[in-house]
Amino acid sequence: MKHIGILVCLTVLSISHIQAEVLRIPISQQGASSLSMPAHGDKQAQVLQQFGEPRIRHQSVGQPPISRWDYPNFSVYFEYTTVINSVQIHQPRTPITP
């Protein structure tokens, strides 16, 4: 009786394995890895001088105030007027089709 239960479990597991589908998802496929972005600690004036006016300046939120500037290829996050992070906007190398 014990062996029948094990046999049933193995059969169910092998069937579910056969029906599994492989899903390929591209991970961190960024276009240009050598993109120049503002560095941690830069000031807003330096960012403006080096990269120009951002497309969008988001209002500060929270305390301490955190704001974001959006450029075509990256976003810059500020605490007060100091860069805390720059993030490249994901742009796949190849179009993803359904």
C-alpha positions in Angstrom: 0.0 0.0 0.0 2.9 2.3 0.9 4.5 1.7 -2.5 1.3 2.6 -4.4 1.2 6.0 -2.8 4.9 6.6 -3.7 4.2 5.4 -7.3 1.2 7.8 -7.6 3.3 10.7 -6.3 6.1 10.0 -8.8 3.7 9.6 -11.7 2.0 13.0 -10.9 5.4 14.7 -10.5 6.7 13.3 -13.8 3.6 14.4 -15.6 3.7 17.9 -14.3 7.4 18.1 -15.3 6.6 17.0 -18.8 3.9 19.7 -19.1 6.3 22.5 -17.9 6.9 25.3 -20.2 10.2 27.1 -20.6 9.9 30.9 -20.2 12.8 33.1 -21.2 12.9 36.5 -19.8 15.8 38.9 -20.6 17.3 40.2 -17.5 19.1 43.6 -17.3 19.5 44.1 -21.0 20.5 47.7 -21.0 21.5 49.4 -24.2 24.7 51.3 -23.5 26.5 50.2 -20.3 29.0 53.0 -20.6 26.3 55.7 -20.3 27.6 58.8 -18.4 25.4 59.6 -15.4 25.7 61.9 -12.4 27.7 60.5 -9.5 26.7 60.1 -5.8 27.5 63.3 -4.0 27.2 65.6 -7.1 25.2 68.8 -6.6 22.2 69.9 -8.7 24.3 72.7 -10.2 26.9 70.2 -11.4 24.2 68.0 -12.9 22.7 71.0 -14.7 26.1 72.1 -16.0 27.1 68.6 -17.2 23.8 67.2 -18.5 21.7 70.3 -19.1 18.0 70.8 -18.2 16.1 67.6 -17.4 12.9 66.7 -19.3 10.9 66.6 -16.1 11.6 67.9 -12.6 9.5 66.0 -10.1 8.4 67.8 -6.8 10.2 66.8 -3.6 8.4 64.3 -1.3 9.0 63.2 2.3 11.5 64.2 4.9 14.3 64.6 4.1 13.0 65.9 0.7 13.7 63.5 -2.1 13.3 64.7 -5.7 13.8 63.2 -9.1 14.9 64.6 -12.4 14.2 62.7 -15.6 16.6 62.8 -18.5 16.0 60.8 -21.8 18.2 57.8 -20.7 18.4 58.1 -16.9 16.8 59.5 -13.8 18.6 61.3 -11.0 17.5 61.2 -7.3 18.4 64.0 -5.0 18.3 64.4 -1.2 17.9 68.2 -0.8 20.4 69.3 -3.6 22.8 66.3 -3.5 22.7 63.3 -5.8 21.9 60.0 -3.9 21.4 57.8 -7.0 21.3 57.7 -10.8 19.4 55.0 -12.5 19.5 54.1 -16.2 16.1 53.7 -17.8 15.6 50.2 -19.1 15.8 50.0 -22.9 15.8 46.4 -24.3 18.4 45.6 -26.9 15.8 43.7 -28.9 12.1 44.3 -28.9 10.1 41.9 -26.7 7.2 40.4 -28.5 4.3 38.5 -26.9 
